[in-house]
Amino acid sequence: MKILGFAKRLKDIAAFVQTLRDRGIKVTDPHRRRNGTFIYSLANCVVTERELLDLPHAGKLDASGVSELTAKIMKNGGA
C-alpha cells in the first residue's frame, strides 16, 4: 500500500507543479535532502513537498497563494 501512496503523491505533485508553471510561477524540479525530504524552489523560496501539497488542498494553487506561502516562509526565517 505504501508504494501506491508514494506513486499517487508523486503524480499529484507533478500535476501541481505543472499547474503552477502553466500559471507562470517558477518552480524547479525536486531536490532531496539527506533526511529524504523533497524540496522545491518556488518563486525564489525553498519549500518542502508538504508545503507544496498543502497549496491545492487549501485552495491556493495560484499566484496569491504562492505569495502568501513564500511571505510566511520568509517571515519565519526561511530561504
Contacts in CASP RR format, 6 or more apart in sequence:
PFRMAT RR
TARGET T0000
AUTHOR 0000-0000-0000
METHOD contacts of the structure
MODEL  1
MKILGFAKRLKDIAAFVQTLRDRGIKVTDPHRRRNGTFIYSLANCVVTER
ELLDLPHAGKLDASGVSELTAKIMKNGGA
9 49 0 8 1.000
9 53 0 8 1.000
12 53 0 8 1.000
13 30 0 8 1.000
13 38 0 8 1.000
13 49 0 8 1.000
13 52 0 8 1.000
13 53 0 8 1.000
16 52 0 8 1.000
16 53 0 8 1.000
16 55 0 8 1.000
16 56 0 8 1.000
16 61 0 8 1.000
17 27 0 8 1.000
17 40 0 8 1.000
17 52 0 8 1.000
19 56 0 8 1.000
19 61 0 8 1.000
20 27 0 8 1.000
20 42 0 8 1.000
20 61 0 8 1.000
20 66 0 8 1.000
21 27 0 8 1.000
23 62 0 8 1.000
23 63 0 8 1.000
24 63 0 8 1.000
25 42 0 8 1.000
25 43 0 8 1.000
25 63 0 8 1.000
25 66 0 8 1.000
26 41 0 8 1.000
26 42 0 8 1.000
26 43 0 8 1.000
26 44 0 8 1.000
27 40 0 8 1.000
27 41 0 8 1.000
27 42 0 8 1.000
27 43 0 8 1.000
28 40 0 8 1.000
28 41 0 8 1.000
28 42 0 8 1.000
29 40 0 8 1.000
30 38 0 8 1.000
30 39 0 8 1.000
30 40 0 8 1.000
30 49 0 8 1.000
31 38 0 8 1.000
31 39 0 8 1.000
31 40 0 8 1.000
32 38 0 8 1.000
32 39 0 8 1.000
33 39 0 8 1.000
37 48 0 8 1.000
37 49 0 8 1.000
38 48 0 8 1.000
38 49 0 8 1.000
39 46 0 8 1.000
39 47 0 8 1.000
39 48 0 8 1.000
39 49 0 8 1.000
40 46 0 8 1.000
40 47 0 8 1.000
40 48 0 8 1.000
40 49 0 8 1.000
40 52 0 8 1.000
41 47 0 8 1.000
42 52 0 8 1.000
42 66 0 8 1.000
42 69 0 8 1.000
42 70 0 8 1.000
43 66 0 8 1.000
43 67 0 8 1.000
43 70 0 8 1.000
44 70 0 8 1.000
45 69 0 8 1.000
45 70 0 8 1.000
45 73 0 8 1.000
45 74 0 8 1.000
45 78 0 8 1.000
45 79 0 8 1.000
46 73 0 8 1.000
46 78 0 8 1.000
46 79 0 8 1.000
47 69 0 8 1.000
47 70 0 8 1.000
47 73 0 8 1.000
51 69 0 8 1.000
51 73 0 8 1.000
55 61 0 8 1.000
55 65 0 8 1.000
55 66 0 8 1.000
55 69 0 8 1.000
58 65 0 8 1.000
59 65 0 8 1.000
60 66 0 8 1.000
60 68 0 8 1.000
60 69 0 8 1.000
73 79 0 8 1.000
END
